[in-house]
Amino acid sequence: MGNNMPEDKKKHLIFGFIVTIIFGLFCGAFWGLLVGVSCGIFKEIVDSMGYGTPELLDFLYTAVGSGFAYLLLILLTGGIL
């Protein structure tokens, strides 16, 4: 089984994960998720202003990375907020 995920999507997934973990550890899992997903939205808004190519899949990969990190934080800390 090969790795078919495009490099760009890997970066979005990893970015969402890392941002959520960092903010989640300091502010709580929910706030980490909120910041991670918000970064994905902000990035696509900036792209739509002519600084890149906005793609729904880019946002979704960022959100999925944030979601995985959120679940991990919940499992490790036992708290939602």
N, C-alpha and C positions, 0 to 999 in steps of 0.2 A: 504494500500500500504506500503510495507516494504522498509527498506533501504538496498539495495543489493550491494552497492559500497564497494569493499574491502578496508580495513583500509589503506593499502599501497597507493592505488589510491587517497584516501581522503587526505593523507599527501602531495602527489604531487600537487594536486589541490590547497590546502591551501598554500603550499610553493610558488607556482607560483604567486598566488594572492598577498600574503604579500610582496614578493620581488618587484613585479611590483608597488604596491602601494607606498612602501617606496621610491624606486628610482624615481618613477613618480612624487611624490610630490616635490622632491628636484631638479630633472633634467628635468622634462617634461614627459608627458604621453608616447610619442614614445620611449624615452630612457628607461623608466621603463619597457615597453614591451620588448625591445631589451635585457635588462639585465635579465629579468625573463625567456625568452625563451632560452637565452644563458646558463643560469644556468641549465636548463633542458637538453640541449645538452651536456654540460660539465659533468654532473652527469652520463649520459649514456655512455659517452666515458670512464670515470673512471671505471664504472662498467664493461665495456668490457675488461679492462686491468687486470681483475682478482679480483677486489675489490667488486664485487657484480654480480648480474644477469642483464644484459642489456635487457630492454624491450621497444619496441616502444610505448606501451600503457602508460608506466610511463612518457615518454617524452610528449605524447599527453595530458595527464592529467595536467602536469605542464604548457604546452602551453595554454590549455583551461583556467586554473586558471589565467594565465597572461592576456589572452584575455578578460576575464570578468573584471579584474581590470582595464585594458586599457579603456574599454568602460565606466566604472564607472568614471574614471579620466576625460575622455572627457566630460561626462555629467556634472560633478561637476565643472570643470575648464573652459570648453568651448574651449580648445585648443588641438591641435594634438601634437605639439612639446613641 
